[in-house]
Each structure stands twice: as C-alpha cells, then as structure tokens.
Amino acid sequence: MTISTAAPRRTFAIISHPDAGKTTLTEKLLLLGGSIRSAGTVKGKKSGKFATSDWMEIEKQRGISVTSSVMQLVYNDVQVNILDTPGHQDFSEDTYRTLTAVDTAVMVIDSVKGIEAQTLKLFKVCRMRGIPILTFINKLDREGKEPLDLLSEIEETLEMETFPMNWPIGTGKRLKGIYDLQNETIETFTDSHSNRQIIPLKDADNLQDHERENLEEEIMLLDEAGNDFSQEKIQNGTMTPVFFGSALANFGVQSFLDAFVNLASKPKPRKASGQMINPEQDQFSGFIFKIQANMNPNHRDRIAFLRVCSGEFERGMEIILSRSGKKMKLSQSHSFFASDRETVNTARPGDIVGIYDSGNFQVGDTLIGGGERIQYEEMPQFPPEKFAKVTAKNAMKHKQYHKGIEQLVQEGTIQLYKTPYFEDYILGAVGELQFQVFDYRMKNEYNVDIELNHMTHELARWVTKGDVSDIVSDSRKMLVEDQQKRPVILFENEFAMRWFQDKNPGFELSSGWEILE
C-alpha cells in the first residue's frame, strides 16, 4: 500500500478489551478498503490463516496480539492509517504509547459483556489526551445486553454523552437489521452476509408489526431523551457517536467506515516545548513512538516508527535529533502493512513512517527538519509490577545475549535494571506474558536460551532525594539502577515500602510517569 501524497489523513487506533473483536473489525475495514483480499482469523489455525495485523510468530501460535502494527487503506479518497494495538493488558504500555500517535480512537465494545476493565483503562488514556472516540458495539448477532442499557452504561461509566448513528432491530437470533437514523433506511441482516442490502424503512417487508412498533417507540425515545448531535463535542472527546454491528459477519462495518471518514479527526496541532505545532507548518517535525527489532527475520533489522506532525517528510532528507542535536540523513524509510513494507518517498502529517535505525533513536525522540529545536511531550513509562533475574544458559553466547537484551529492552515494553556492584540483569514487566514473549524472542530471534528467576518484589520506586550509599539490600528491598543509571529501589510490597519511608524520612521516592492518575 503506497502512501498517497494528496489524500486527507485519518489516523486512528482501535481500543478494546481482549476478545471484543478488535482484530476482526480491523480486517473487515482492510477488506472494504481493498488492502487485503481475504481475512484470516486468530482462530483459523487449521487453515493456516492468521490475523493480518498479527505478524509476529508467537502471535500466530498463541492467537494473541503482543505488539502494535501499522496498516493503511484508502477509502472514499481518504487515506486511513490504522494502528492495531495489543489487546492484552500486559502490553498496555505499548498501547498507551501508540495512542500518542493517533488523532482518533475507535472503541470496540462487546454487546454481550459491555464495558470491560481494559476498555475502561484505555478510555481514560484517550480522555486524558483529548482524543475523539467513535464507538462500535460489536457482536450484535449474539444474545447480549439491551441497546438502551449499553448506551446508559457508556454514559454512566465513561461519563460521556452518546449519540447513536444507527439502531438495532432485534439482537441475537431476532436480529433483522440496523436502522440508519439519519437516512431512515435499514441495512438488513441475513445469514449469508454476502450482499449488503439497504432499503427504506417503509419497504422493509421482513419486519413484523410488533418489530416495527418497537423500533418506532425506541426512535421516539431517543429523539425525546437522547442527546443532540454535536460535532464539537465529538472532536473534544465529550461525546461518542455509537454504531452497532457484527464485525465477524461483516454487518454494519461499511456503514461505520462511511461515517468514520467524516467524523474522525484530521491531524491536529500538537504540544512541543510549551508551544502548539500546527500540521500546516512548513518545517518538518515528528516523534518516535515505537521501536521494533527483527520485523524482517532475514535481515534482523530495527525499525523506529515516526509519527509525522508537521511539514513534509522526504526520503533522504537531513534531520536533527532534538535530544542530542545530531544531524543525520533518513535514507531508508518505509510504509508498512503489518510486517510487509515498501519504500516511501514522501509523507504528510498524520502518516506513520518506518525508519531504519542503527541504534540512534529512542522511544520519545523528536526529529525536526531544521530551525528551533523542539521536543514533543514525553512518552508514558509505567513502573513494573513483576521482576525476574535473567541469565544466559550458555555462557558462550555472551555476545548474542547482550545484543538481544539491548535491542528488546529498547523497544520499551520491558525494563532493564542492574545491581550496583555485580551488575546482575533484572527485568521488570507489567505482566507475566511479557516475560514469556521475551523468553520466546530471545530464543527464536537471537538463538539464546535464557533462564528467568522470578523475584518476590512487586514495586519499583525511583529515588529522587536521599543518599543511596547507605541502603543495604535485603529480602524486602533491593537497590538497583535503571538504564539511565538512576537509583531505583525494588520493594517486596507496599508494607515494605512504607516501612522504609518511615525509617528514612529524608528520602523521596517516585513511581515514575503514572498515566492514569
């Protein structure tokens, strides 16, 4: 998929709880945009098909998304950039960072389960960043909650107004279609799902009298008690337009996409060094929100993902790395479709460009084309909750071991600490699955078998004030250094941390960048 030079941009990520249908919806959108010819599913392992966005081998084996993917489609002359994110909570940090690079979020809600824990967490991130949210209530063809109850749940739990763009006629086995409130038409639901049929309400012969009466009553209720449509509220994230459908049945998806290209936010000004950087500015600028090693197993390369924020990106251009002031040429740049890539020569604000990285970039880096050095807002980094000492089983693979650790840690999904004297390596993670993926990738991408010895510590706190030379590590606390050589204390639990603080009132501790406060 070649990046269009003229088409307007819409860049979004899909947020949801695992199994709400996020990846299935992504693939149906790609089908409608002509980017793929057939959709694989994470359950289709016997047929050899997998989700397009799940390109990493462990994702295919286990049917999970553990890293973000970038894809594009052109629909109605609009270039849509999709950032598919991990659904599993252990990889929330990757998702949070990806959300810094989008202009709109699509929230997928399972109509059977309603709003779930991970959806709520990701919603809070979007709310904090002022990201507009469009809602797709999925699995309408299953017996689930009443549509009015789902709207109430969104309004009460998320404290935002809703505006239904369409309305279901029945659910589960009783599903007859969805009613477009603006155009007064019905998209009929059939078992074949092959031919999309849209007819005026008055011509809907498949509706029984009581179904038509129920629909009319619910529409009247929405008119009287519902919210007034407000494009302004949608753009500032206080109202969400709601769509109903079934991604698996490809029902209601095209109606959603038709509306999406009009409702989604275009690239907006972004804050950098205390000022707002407008996308229309001539000076190129952007930031690195993700780094991924070994996307191409044959070359073992490392790609930094750049969100273009202003000006125009051109392959071969000279840029300045704001963090260091270093100048460099970006001669290898790609657009991506999951792990597939092709050379991209130009890109505009809203686009995501993959840049070959020999180790120059870090997550959060700002790149500029000249002029005043600016720095886009800091990337989120969360304190780990699980820790494990890591060693190589084969001491002869010392070089591969250190290379693997360095590159995987630089991706930002797992953190590395060292003990001050012996420099033992300790990994910090949000969840257990991160350790399993790290173990798998060390073996399969670097040919190194590792041993992980899990620790009992649960908290990491950075020392911002106090003399750490007097701290003695014991079973309840351990003094380590992070990658920037800043002192960190790992505590066994909250009680151990409070005990330390009571005994050492001169110390000040920080949990780092806490995004959900």
Secondary structure per residue as TSV (DSSP state, phi and psi in degrees):
chain	resnum	aa	ss	phi	psi
A	1	M	-	360.0	116.9
A	2	T	-	-85.7	136.5
A	3	I	-	-68.8	126.6
A	4	S	-	-74.2	142.1
A	5	T	S	-88.1	-22.8
A	6	A	S	-108.7	-27.0
A	7	A	S	-65.5	143.2
A	8	P	-	-63.4	153.4
A	9	R	E	-104.7	144.1
A	10	R	E	-136.6	113.8
A	11	T	E	-116.0	122.2
A	12	F	E	-144.5	162.6
A	13	A	E	-124.6	152.6
A	14	I	E	-101.4	127.8
A	15	I	E	-114.7	142.4
A	16	S	-	-172.2	169.0
A	17	H	-	-77.5	152.2
A	18	P	T	-53.3	140.6
A	19	D	T	74.1	12.3
A	20	A	S	-80.3	-14.1
A	21	G	S	111.3	19.1
A	22	K	H	-60.7	-50.8
A	23	T	H	-68.8	-36.9
A	24	T	H	-63.7	-42.7
A	25	L	H	-61.9	-42.3
A	26	T	H	-55.8	-46.3
A	27	E	H	-68.8	-35.4
A	28	K	H	-68.6	-34.6
A	29	L	H	-64.3	-41.4
A	30	L	H	-65.5	-36.7
A	31	L	H	-62.0	-45.8
A	32	L	H	-64.6	-32.2
A	33	G	T	-83.6	-1.8
A	34	G	T	77.1	13.6
A	35	S	S	-79.5	-25.1
A	36	I	-	-135.4	158.2
A	37	R	S	-97.8	-26.4
A	38	S	S	-148.1	147.2
A	39	A	-	-96.1	131.7
A	40	G	-	-87.7	166.2
A	41	T	-	-130.1	155.9
A	42	V	T	-68.8	-9.8
A	43	K	T	-99.7	-4.0
A	44	G	-	-90.1	44.2
A	45	K	G	-69.3	-29.4
A	46	K	G	-68.0	-30.3
A	47	S	G	-87.2	-6.2
A	48	G	T	80.9	9.7
A	49	K	-	-99.0	142.4
A	50	F	-	-135.7	164.9
A	51	A	-	-58.7	133.8
A	52	T	T	-54.3	-40.9
A	53	S	T	-77.6	-18.1
A	54	D	-	-88.9	87.2
A	55	W	-	-93.5	-21.3
A	56	M	S	-77.1	141.3
A	57	E	H	-57.8	-40.5
A	58	I	H	-66.5	-28.8
A	59	E	H	-66.1	-40.9
A	60	K	H	-67.9	-37.9
A	61	Q	H	-70.2	-37.7
A	62	R	H	-105.9	-5.3
A	63	G	T	67.5	37.0
A	64	I	-	-131.8	156.6
A	65	S	-	-101.8	122.1
A	66	V	-	-120.2	2.1
A	67	T	S	-150.6	154.4
A	68	S	-	-74.2	148.4
A	69	S	E	-126.5	155.0
A	70	V	E	-118.5	131.8
A	71	M	E	-142.3	159.1
A	72	Q	E	-132.8	151.8
A	73	L	E	-148.2	153.7
A	74	V	E	-112.5	124.5
A	75	Y	E	-138.9	126.3
A	76	N	T	51.5	43.2
A	77	D	T	64.4	22.0
A	78	V	E	-118.1	130.0
A	79	Q	E	-84.1	121.0
A	80	V	E	-107.2	119.6
A	81	N	E	-101.5	119.0
A	82	I	E	-106.7	127.0
A	83	L	E	-109.6	102.2
A	84	D	E	-81.9	131.1
A	85	T	-	-115.5	158.1
A	86	P	-	-63.1	137.6
A	87	G	-	-87.5	-24.7
A	88	H	S	-71.2	135.0
A	89	Q	G	-63.0	-24.1
A	90	D	G	-65.8	-16.6
A	91	F	G	-114.3	31.0
A	92	S	H	-60.0	-36.2
A	93	E	H	-62.7	-39.8
A	94	D	H	-62.1	-41.3
A	95	T	H	-65.1	-45.2
A	96	Y	H	-59.5	-42.2
A	97	R	H	-67.2	-38.3
A	98	T	H	-62.9	-35.7
A	99	L	H	-64.5	-21.5
A	100	T	T	-69.6	-17.5
A	101	A	T	-100.4	1.6
A	102	V	-	-110.2	164.5
A	103	D	S	-106.9	-17.8
A	104	T	E	-145.0	151.0
A	105	A	E	-121.6	143.2
A	106	V	E	-108.7	118.7
A	107	M	E	-97.4	116.9
A	108	V	E	-98.1	124.8
A	109	I	E	-119.2	131.1
A	110	D	E	-73.2	119.9
A	111	S	T	-66.1	-19.8
A	112	V	T	-80.2	-38.9
A	113	K	T	-103.4	-18.4
A	114	G	B	74.0	-154.5
A	115	I	S	-75.4	126.2
A	116	E	-	-112.0	171.8
A	117	A	H	-56.7	-47.7
A	118	Q	H	-67.2	-36.3
A	119	T	H	-59.8	-43.2
A	120	L	H	-63.7	-42.6
A	121	K	H	-61.7	-46.2
A	122	L	H	-69.4	-34.6
A	123	F	H	-60.0	-41.9
A	124	K	H	-61.4	-35.4
A	125	V	H	-65.1	-44.9
A	126	C	H	-62.6	-42.1
A	127	R	H	-62.4	-43.5
A	128	M	H	-62.2	-35.6
A	129	R	H	-92.5	0.3
A	130	G	T	67.8	31.8
A	131	I	-	-85.2	125.1
A	132	P	-	-60.7	144.9
A	133	I	E	-125.5	127.0
A	134	L	E	-105.4	138.8
A	135	T	E	-111.4	131.1
A	136	F	E	-117.4	110.8
A	137	I	E	-87.3	112.8
A	138	N	E	-97.6	168.7
A	139	K	-	63.3	41.0
A	140	L	T	-65.1	-23.1
A	141	D	T	-82.4	7.6
A	142	R	S	-110.5	157.4
A	143	E	-	-71.0	115.8
A	144	G	-	-138.5	-158.3
A	145	K	-	-73.7	156.8
A	146	E	-	-66.8	140.7
A	147	P	H	-54.9	-41.7
A	148	L	H	-64.1	-36.4
A	149	D	H	-66.2	-36.3
A	150	L	H	-66.9	-40.4
A	151	L	H	-63.2	-42.6
A	152	S	H	-63.1	-38.7
A	153	E	H	-63.7	-41.8
A	154	I	H	-62.5	-46.6
A	155	E	H	-66.8	-39.7
A	156	E	H	-79.6	-42.0
A	157	T	H	-76.8	-41.8
A	158	L	H	-97.7	-7.9
A	159	E	-	54.5	49.5
A	160	M	-	-140.9	152.5
A	161	E	E	-75.4	152.5
A	162	T	E	-117.8	151.8
A	163	F	E	-140.7	104.3
A	164	P	E	-68.3	127.4
A	165	M	S	-87.4	-27.3
A	166	N	E	-141.9	172.1
A	167	W	E	-141.7	131.6
A	168	P	E	-72.9	142.4
A	169	I	E	-104.6	93.1
A	170	G	S	81.2	167.8
A	171	T	-	-140.7	164.7
A	172	G	G	59.7	-132.9
A	173	K	G	-68.6	-18.3
A	174	R	G	-92.5	4.5
A	175	L	-	-68.1	122.1
A	176	K	-	-108.7	-22.4
A	177	G	E	161.8	-172.5
A	178	I	E	-126.1	141.8
A	179	Y	E	-102.1	124.1
A	180	D	E	-81.4	111.1
A	181	L	T	-68.1	-27.2
A	182	Q	T	-81.6	-44.4
A	183	N	T	-95.1	-7.0
A	184	E	T	57.3	42.9
A	185	T	E	-122.8	163.8
A	186	I	E	-119.4	129.9
A	187	E	E	-93.5	111.4
A	188	T	E	-76.9	149.1
A	189	F	-	-106.8	124.6
A	190	T	-	-128.4	163.9
A	191	D	S	-69.5	-25.3
A	192	S	S	-77.5	-34.3
A	193	H	-	61.1	7.3
A	194	S	-	-85.1	-37.9
A	195	N	S	-112.5	120.3
A	196	R	-	-78.2	122.5
A	197	Q	-	-120.4	122.0
A	198	I	E	-120.4	124.3
A	199	I	E	-134.1	155.9
A	200	P	E	-63.1	149.6
A	201	L	G	-55.3	-40.1
A	202	K	G	-66.1	-20.3
A	203	D	G	-98.9	9.3
A	204	A	-	-80.6	85.8
A	205	D	T	-71.4	-16.9
A	206	N	T	-79.6	-5.8
A	207	L	-	-90.4	130.9
A	208	Q	-	-80.2	164.4
A	209	D	H	-58.0	-43.6
A	210	H	H	-69.3	-31.3
A	211	E	H	-68.8	-40.3
A	212	R	H	-65.3	-40.0
A	213	E	H	-65.4	-43.1
A	214	N	H	-60.8	-42.7
A	215	L	H	-62.4	-45.0
A	216	E	H	-63.0	-39.2
A	217	E	H	-65.5	-43.4
A	218	E	H	-68.2	-37.2
A	219	I	H	-64.6	-41.1
A	220	M	H	-63.2	-40.2
A	221	L	H	-64.3	-40.7
A	222	L	H	-64.9	-39.1
A	223	D	H	-64.6	-39.7
A	224	E	H	-82.8	-42.3
A	225	A	H	-106.0	-10.9
A	226	G	S	-79.8	176.5
A	227	N	-	-87.2	153.6
A	228	D	-	-78.5	141.2
A	229	F	-	-64.6	135.2
A	230	S	-	-142.6	110.4
A	231	Q	H	-62.4	-35.2
A	232	E	H	-63.6	-43.5
A	233	K	H	-67.1	-35.5
A	234	I	H	-64.0	-43.7
A	235	Q	H	-68.7	-31.3
A	236	N	T	-93.3	5.9
A	237	G	T	81.2	17.1
A	238	T	S	-101.9	-6.6
A	239	M	E	-135.2	140.4
A	240	T	E	-119.9	123.9
A	241	P	E	-71.0	137.0
A	242	V	E	-115.4	132.4
A	243	F	E	-120.7	144.4
A	244	F	E	-111.1	148.6
A	245	G	-	175.0	-168.4
A	246	S	B	-138.5	110.3
A	247	A	T	-64.4	-40.5
A	248	L	T	-63.0	-38.8
A	249	A	T	-86.3	0.3
A	250	N	T	54.8	41.8
A	251	F	B	-112.3	122.7
A	252	G	S	84.2	-3.8
A	253	V	H	-73.7	-43.0
A	254	Q	H	-68.3	-36.4
A	255	S	H	-60.1	-39.9
A	256	F	H	-64.0	-46.3
A	257	L	H	-65.5	-37.7
A	258	D	H	-57.3	-43.4
A	259	A	H	-77.0	-33.2
A	260	F	H	-57.9	-46.2
A	261	V	H	-64.0	-20.4
A	262	N	H	-93.8	-32.2
A	263	L	H	-90.7	-28.8
A	264	A	S	-66.1	151.5
A	265	S	-	-75.5	139.5
A	266	K	-	-77.9	166.5
A	267	P	-	-53.9	130.6
A	268	K	-	-112.9	164.7
A	269	P	-	-59.1	146.5
A	270	R	E	-127.8	148.7
A	271	K	E	-83.3	132.3
A	272	A	E	-148.5	125.9
A	273	S	T	50.6	42.7
A	274	G	T	79.5	5.5
A	275	Q	E	-130.3	160.7
A	276	M	E	-94.1	124.9
A	277	I	E	-97.8	117.2
A	278	N	-	-84.2	137.7
A	279	P	T	-58.5	-25.5
A	280	E	T	-79.5	-7.2
A	281	Q	-	-62.2	147.7
A	282	D	S	-71.5	-35.7
A	283	Q	S	-68.9	128.7
A	284	F	-	-69.5	138.3
A	285	S	E	-154.6	155.8
A	286	G	E	-172.3	175.6
A	287	F	E	-139.3	153.4
A	288	I	E	-88.4	119.6
A	289	F	E	-110.4	-8.4
A	290	K	E	-158.2	143.9
A	291	I	E	-127.7	133.6
A	292	Q	E	-131.3	124.8
A	293	A	E	-92.8	148.3
A	294	N	-	62.5	38.1
A	295	M	S	-68.0	-29.3
A	296	N	S	-110.4	102.5
A	297	P	T	-59.3	-24.8
A	298	N	T	-74.6	-27.9
A	299	H	T	-113.0	-13.1
A	300	R	T	52.7	45.3
A	301	D	-	-89.6	175.5
A	302	R	E	-131.2	127.1
A	303	I	E	-117.9	131.4
A	304	A	E	-102.1	128.5
A	305	F	E	-92.8	122.1
A	306	L	E	-109.6	127.1
A	307	R	E	-92.5	119.7
A	308	V	E	-78.3	126.1
A	309	C	E	-109.2	-32.0
A	310	S	E	-152.1	160.9
A	311	G	S	68.0	-156.9
A	312	E	-	-130.5	133.2
A	313	F	E	-86.3	136.0
A	314	E	E	-131.2	133.1
A	315	R	T	-61.0	133.2
A	316	G	T	90.6	-2.5
A	317	M	-	-69.4	154.1
A	318	E	E	-90.9	130.1
A	319	I	E	-124.7	166.8
A	320	I	E	-116.2	130.2
A	321	L	E	-82.6	109.1
A	322	S	T	-58.3	-36.4
A	323	R	T	-58.0	-40.5
A	324	S	T	-115.4	-15.9
A	325	G	T	81.2	2.8
A	326	K	E	-70.8	137.3
A	327	K	E	-97.5	143.7
A	328	M	E	-157.7	159.0
A	329	K	E	-101.3	137.1
A	330	L	-	-99.4	82.7
A	331	S	-	-88.1	-21.2
A	332	Q	-	-116.2	106.8
A	333	S	E	-135.2	144.6
A	334	H	E	-137.8	151.0
A	335	S	E	-98.8	154.2
A	336	F	E	-124.5	151.1
A	337	F	E	-134.1	90.7
A	338	A	T	59.0	-117.6
A	339	S	T	-93.4	-11.5
A	340	D	E	-75.7	147.7
A	341	R	E	-144.6	158.2
A	342	E	E	-147.4	154.7
A	343	T	E	-63.0	135.7
A	344	V	-	-116.5	132.0
A	345	N	S	-94.7	-35.5
A	346	T	E	-138.2	154.0
A	347	A	E	-150.8	152.7
A	348	R	-	-119.0	169.4
A	349	P	T	-52.9	132.5
A	350	G	T	103.9	-23.4
A	351	D	-	-77.5	154.2
A	352	I	E	-113.0	122.8
A	353	V	E	-118.5	135.1
A	354	G	E	-92.1	125.3
A	355	I	E	-114.2	131.1
A	356	Y	E	-62.1	133.1
A	357	D	-	-128.7	120.5
A	358	S	S	-92.4	10.4
A	359	G	S	117.2	10.0
A	360	N	-	-81.2	-29.1
A	361	F	-	-101.8	155.1
A	362	Q	-	-128.5	155.8
A	363	V	T	-60.5	129.2
A	364	G	T	100.4	-7.6
A	365	D	-	-65.3	143.7
A	366	T	E	-105.7	133.4
A	367	L	E	-114.1	136.4
A	368	I	E	-132.0	158.5
A	369	G	S	-94.1	3.3
A	370	G	S	140.6	179.3
A	371	G	S	78.4	-153.1
A	372	E	S	-64.9	133.9
A	373	R	-	-76.1	122.4
A	374	I	-	-121.5	164.2
A	375	Q	-	-136.4	118.9
A	376	Y	B	-70.1	161.3
A	377	E	-	-55.2	148.5
A	378	E	-	-61.9	142.2
A	379	M	-	-74.1	145.7
A	380	P	-	-69.4	141.1
A	381	Q	-	-138.5	125.7
A	382	F	-	-103.6	146.4
A	383	P	-	-68.4	131.4
A	384	P	-	-65.7	161.1
A	385	E	S	-121.4	-8.0
A	386	K	E	-135.4	143.9
A	387	F	E	-136.6	149.5
A	388	A	E	-153.2	136.9
A	389	K	E	-77.2	137.9
A	390	V	E	-121.7	135.7
A	391	T	E	-140.2	157.4
A	392	A	E	-88.1	134.5
A	393	K	S	-69.4	-30.5
A	394	N	-	-113.1	108.2
A	395	A	G	-64.0	-19.1
A	396	M	G	-72.4	-14.7
A	397	K	G	-100.9	37.6
A	398	H	H	-57.6	-44.2
A	399	K	H	-66.3	-47.9
A	400	Q	H	-64.5	-36.1
A	401	Y	H	-61.1	-49.3
A	402	H	H	-70.0	-36.0
A	403	K	H	-64.4	-43.8
A	404	G	H	-61.7	-47.1
A	405	I	H	-62.0	-45.7
A	406	E	H	-59.8	-46.8
A	407	Q	H	-72.3	-40.4
A	408	L	H	-71.3	-35.6
A	409	V	H	-68.0	-35.3
A	410	Q	H	-65.4	-19.1
A	411	E	T	-67.8	-21.4
A	412	G	T	91.3	1.9
A	413	T	S	-92.5	-9.5
A	414	I	S	-142.8	145.4
A	415	Q	E	-109.6	151.5
A	416	L	E	-118.9	135.0
A	417	Y	E	-128.9	156.8
A	418	K	E	-130.3	144.4
A	419	T	-	-75.7	145.7
A	420	P	T	-60.2	-37.1
A	421	Y	T	-101.5	-52.0
A	422	F	T	-89.3	-9.9
A	423	E	-	54.0	44.8
A	424	D	-	-66.5	143.4
A	425	Y	E	-88.8	130.6
A	426	I	E	-126.1	128.0
A	427	L	E	-96.5	140.1
A	428	G	E	-117.3	135.9
A	429	A	E	-141.3	159.8
A	430	V	S	-78.6	-35.6
A	431	G	S	-145.9	165.7
A	432	E	H	-61.9	-35.2
A	433	L	H	-60.9	-30.6
A	434	Q	H	-61.9	-39.5
A	435	F	H	-64.0	-41.3
A	436	Q	H	-65.2	-41.0
A	437	V	H	-67.6	-40.0
A	438	F	H	-60.9	-46.7
A	439	D	H	-58.8	-46.5
A	440	Y	H	-62.3	-45.2
A	441	R	H	-70.9	-34.6
A	442	M	H	-60.6	-39.7
A	443	K	H	-75.5	-44.7
A	444	N	H	-87.3	-23.5
A	445	E	H	-104.9	-23.2
A	446	Y	H	-124.3	-0.1
A	447	N	-	58.4	40.1
A	448	V	-	-125.5	124.0
A	449	D	-	-87.0	128.9
A	450	I	E	-116.3	161.9
A	451	E	E	-120.3	127.7
A	452	L	E	-110.2	119.6
A	453	N	E	-106.0	106.4
A	454	H	E	-71.4	140.2
A	455	M	-	-104.6	165.8
A	456	T	S	-90.5	-4.6
A	457	H	-	-71.7	147.8
A	458	E	-	-127.7	-12.6
A	459	L	E	-129.6	140.0
A	460	A	E	-117.6	128.1
A	461	R	E	-132.2	127.3
A	462	W	E	-80.7	135.7
A	463	V	E	-85.4	111.7
A	464	T	E	-98.7	-15.2
A	465	K	E	-155.1	133.7
A	466	G	S	129.8	153.7
A	467	D	-	-90.6	107.4
A	468	V	G	-78.6	-8.8
A	469	S	G	-65.8	-21.3
A	470	D	G	-90.8	-4.8
A	471	I	-	-78.0	127.2
A	472	V	-	-108.5	123.1
A	473	S	-	-71.2	140.5
A	474	D	-	-144.8	-165.6
A	475	S	S	-66.4	-22.9
A	476	R	S	-95.4	-21.5
A	477	K	E	-147.7	152.0
A	478	M	E	-142.1	129.5
A	479	L	E	-88.0	127.0
A	480	V	E	-138.1	177.2
A	481	E	E	-122.7	143.9
A	482	D	-	-86.1	-171.5
A	483	Q	T	-67.0	-23.0
A	484	Q	T	-93.0	12.8
A	485	K	-	63.1	26.7
A	486	R	-	-86.4	140.7
A	487	P	E	-70.5	135.1
A	488	V	E	-133.8	139.1
A	489	I	E	-109.3	126.7
A	490	L	E	-94.6	122.8
A	491	F	E	-107.1	148.3
A	492	E	S	-68.0	-37.0
A	493	N	S	-165.1	-179.0
A	494	E	H	-61.6	-38.9
A	495	F	H	-61.1	-44.1
A	496	A	H	-64.1	-36.9
A	497	M	H	-67.8	-44.8
A	498	R	H	-63.4	-38.9
A	499	W	H	-59.7	-45.9
A	500	F	H	-61.5	-45.2
A	501	Q	H	-64.8	-37.4
A	502	D	H	-64.7	-38.9
A	503	K	H	-81.9	-18.0
A	504	N	-	-131.3	70.4
A	505	P	T	-64.7	-17.4
A	506	G	T	-79.5	-9.0
A	507	F	-	-88.3	143.4
A	508	E	E	-119.8	130.9
A	509	L	E	-118.9	147.6
A	510	S	E	-131.9	143.2
A	511	S	-	-91.3	6.7
A	512	G	-	90.0	-152.2
A	513	W	-	-85.2	99.2
A	514	E	-	-99.5	106.6
A	515	I	T	-75.0	-25.1
A	516	L	T	-98.1	9.0
A	517	E	-	-73.6	360.0
